[in-house]
Amino acid sequence: MSINRKIVSDFIKNRIEFVTTVPCKQLAGVIDEIEASTNIYHIPSNKEDEGMGLCAGAYMGGKRAAIIMQNTAIGVTINTLVTLIQYYNIPLPMLISYRGEIGEPVACQVEMAVHTKAMLEQLKIPTYHFHQPSDAEELNPILNHSFMAKKPVAILTDASFWQGA
Amino acid sequence: MIRSDVLKALIPMISEELVVSNIGLPSQELHLIDDQPTNFYMLGTMGLASSIGLGLALAQKKKVIAIDGDGSVLTNLGTLPTIANNPANNFILLIIDNGSYGSTGDQPTYAGMKTSLARVAEACGCEKVVECAAENTAAAVQAALDGDDMTIIVSKCESGNIKVPVIDMDAPVIRHRFMTEVSRRNA
């Protein structure tokens, strides 16, 4: 099974039925799988905070939701993560492309990469770093953990993870 | 009419419906006038009432009314293309457009100047957009509730605020109470 298909299969296993995405080159394959899935309503959003609002609404409507985005979005969404997702105890798995790590061709991406884990730590968001394809074996329990705890979780997927996959 | 007058006129038709209410005074006024378990009050996160409302409408069957403001829609203008391209026929977005940021001291918004949110919504692809005077808002909302089309209503009213207390309910309590009601109505 391709890594993209495995990720979407774990989403479905965890009864995730509503996924919003803001694209990143590394995430193109998984976004295609989400779009193709008949079990998941795919709703692209224009900005990640908007996407988190959509996810919060879907969750309150009885559908488990997740967001797929780039790590630059952590900078965009801090207020939404704190005053909506965390304040109201809303679960939200965030599958994040961890740009700016080893193998990154665009220097500017490194500027956010150096802050990514520090911001997630400051926000006390449980964070998991996928560096090699076998790390994805933990995805299923991580998703389960988010819904059990009613908390956002961050899954950082770096260039080595996607290149090896 | 100011926003609180519009809200008062709406109560008979929205009291029993699922309502997502915008941050600040709109939520505080609704909470004071007619607190219901079917109301989801935003205590923070300016701009996301329409996004939360759309997500809720897409995820379940009952009608959803998101009560937003012109300032908040301008903050999250990307919401209108998303709404237009993911139509939910049980969704009503009511933009109470008083041309000002009411909760922060009535500073003017661009919606009170050259920008028409109704025309922006139409340009984004929203198919049913109704602009009305404050006095006609209740009738417009009733028509949208009776109909079967996703509707964007822009209610042009005067700016001004009444004195209201802040909402004392804890956020997870608001969310839990609301979700229980959503689930009960969809059972």
Chai-1 contact restraints between the chains, C-beta under 6 A:
chainA,res_idxA,chainB,res_idxB,connection_type,confidence,min_distance_angstrom,max_distance_angstrom,comment,restraint_id
A,I43,B,N86,contact,1.0,0.0,6.0,A-B,restraint_1
A,S45,B,T82,contact,1.0,0.0,6.0,A-B,restraint_2
A,N46,B,G78,contact,1.0,0.0,6.0,A-B,restraint_3
A,K47,B,G78,contact,1.0,0.0,6.0,A-B,restraint_4
A,E50,B,S51,contact,1.0,0.0,6.0,A-B,restraint_5
A,E50,B,N76,contact,1.0,0.0,6.0,A-B,restraint_6
A,E50,B,G78,contact,1.0,0.0,6.0,A-B,restraint_7
A,E50,B,T79,contact,1.0,0.0,6.0,A-B,restraint_8
A,G53,B,L48,contact,1.0,0.0,6.0,A-B,restraint_9
A,G53,B,S51,contact,1.0,0.0,6.0,A-B,restraint_10
A,G53,B,I52,contact,1.0,0.0,6.0,A-B,restraint_11
A,L54,B,S51,contact,1.0,0.0,6.0,A-B,restraint_12
A,L54,B,G55,contact,1.0,0.0,6.0,A-B,restraint_13
A,A56,B,I52,contact,1.0,0.0,6.0,A-B,restraint_14
A,G57,B,I52,contact,1.0,0.0,6.0,A-B,restraint_15
A,G57,B,G55,contact,1.0,0.0,6.0,A-B,restraint_16
A,G57,B,L56,contact,1.0,0.0,6.0,A-B,restraint_17
A,A58,B,G55,contact,1.0,0.0,6.0,A-B,restraint_18
A,A58,B,A59,contact,1.0,0.0,6.0,A-B,restraint_19
A,M60,B,L56,contact,1.0,0.0,6.0,A-B,restraint_20
A,M60,B,M179,contact,1.0,0.0,6.0,A-B,restraint_21
A,G61,B,L56,contact,1.0,0.0,6.0,A-B,restraint_22
A,G61,B,A59,contact,1.0,0.0,6.0,A-B,restraint_23
A,G61,B,Q60,contact,1.0,0.0,6.0,A-B,restraint_24
A,G62,B,A59,contact,1.0,0.0,6.0,A-B,restraint_25
A,G62,B,Q60,contact,1.0,0.0,6.0,A-B,restraint_26
A,K63,B,A59,contact,1.0,0.0,6.0,A-B,restraint_27
A,T80,B,T45,contact,1.0,0.0,6.0,A-B,restraint_28
A,T83,B,G44,contact,1.0,0.0,6.0,A-B,restraint_29
A,T83,B,T45,contact,1.0,0.0,6.0,A-B,restraint_30
A,L84,B,T45,contact,1.0,0.0,6.0,A-B,restraint_31
A,Y87,B,A171,contact,1.0,0.0,6.0,A-B,restraint_32
A,Y88,B,A171,contact,1.0,0.0,6.0,A-B,restraint_33
A,Y88,B,P172,contact,1.0,0.0,6.0,A-B,restraint_34
A,Y88,B,R175,contact,1.0,0.0,6.0,A-B,restraint_35
A,N89,B,P172,contact,1.0,0.0,6.0,A-B,restraint_36
